[in-house]
Amino acid sequence: MILSDTNRFYLKGTPALHLATVLDGLKEYICFYLNGNIYIEEITGGHLEYIKDEEKVDEIRHFLEEAKVLDATRPLLPDDVWLRPHEK
């Protein structure tokens, strides 16, 4: 995995805050903060797509934690933000 972008900016036309973009082979993933939650989604054809593979989401999340992009000790990242939408 390669961390390609860690600039913080609002995604165009949304209140979602970009935290990171990750490249893994030919796939591209985005991590963003929205409404008190952290999301990791795949970018496909310029659109965001829900990742069904929970192991892949965990792999990306751990990569971002090791890279210090995500830090659960920071106020922006309370523990409950790691829940996937279907777990809430």
N, C-alpha and C positions, 0 to 999 in steps of 0.2 A: 504494500500500500504506500501511496505517496500523498502527502499533505500538500495540495496545490494552492490553496487560498485560505488564509485565516483573517482576512479583512472583515471588520464588522460593518455591515451596511444593511439598510432595509431593502428587502426584495421589492422590485419595481411594482408599484400599485398595491402593495400589501403592508400590513403592520408587522410582518415576519422579519426578524433580525437574523441575518446570515452569520453563522459562527464559523463554518468551515466547509471546504469542498475537498473531497477525497477521491483520488483515482486508484482503481484496483483493476489492473489489466486494461481491458477496453471499456470498463464500466466506470461511471462517474456518480458519486453520491454527494448529497448536500445535507448539512446539519444546520438546523435553524431553531430559533426560539420564538414561540408564538403563544400568547395567552397563558403564560406561566408554565408552558411545557416545552420540552426539547424534542424535536423530530429529526429522524434520519430517513431520508427518502432517496430513491434512485432517480437520476435525471435521464430520461429517455426521450429522444426527439424534441428536446426543449420543454418537456412537461415533467412534473414530479409524479412518481409512481410509488405507491405503498410497497414496502419490501415484505414479502410473505415469509421469507426465510429468517426466522428469529436468530439462528446462529450467526448469520451474516450481520444482522443488526448489532448483536453483542460484540462481534469481532471488530466492527467499525467503532462502536462506542469505546471499547477497551483501547483501541489504537488512539482515539482522540483523547482519552484520559491520560495515556502514557505520554502523549505529545503535549500535555498540559493545556490543550485547547478547552477541554471540559474539566472542571475542577469542582467536585461536589462540596468542597469547603467554602466556595464562594457563594454569596447571597443569591446570585442569579440562578443557581442550580440546586434548589431543595431536593431532597430524596425522591419525592413523589413525581418529579418531572420525568423520571426514567420509565414510568409506566407506559406501556403501549396503549393506544386508544381503546382497544378491546378489553383491557385489564381494569379500566376505571369504572 
